[in-house]
Amino acid sequence: MIVRVKCFAGLRRYAPAGRSDFKVELAADARVGQLLDQMGVPTDDRTFVAVNGVRAGRDQPLSDGDLVVLFTLMEGG
């Protein structure tokens, strides 16, 4: 399956050629965690993930054509 990924801020460093919008091919039964692993995003990274506009965890299954948005949570003060 193929999913579309949009990366923001510091997460662009894990995108191909630093692009913010790209497509990734994954196994048919892939989950968000597998996508993050394939991209090289560390598990300790404070990453917010949304799939088709809804917040998702690492165990969220993905489907062909999904839009996955990634950005780093920011701390305020």
Secondary structure by P-SEA (a helix, b strand, c coil): cbbbbbbccccccccccccccbbbbbcccccaaaaaaaaccccccbbbbbccccccccccccccbbbbbbbbbbbcc
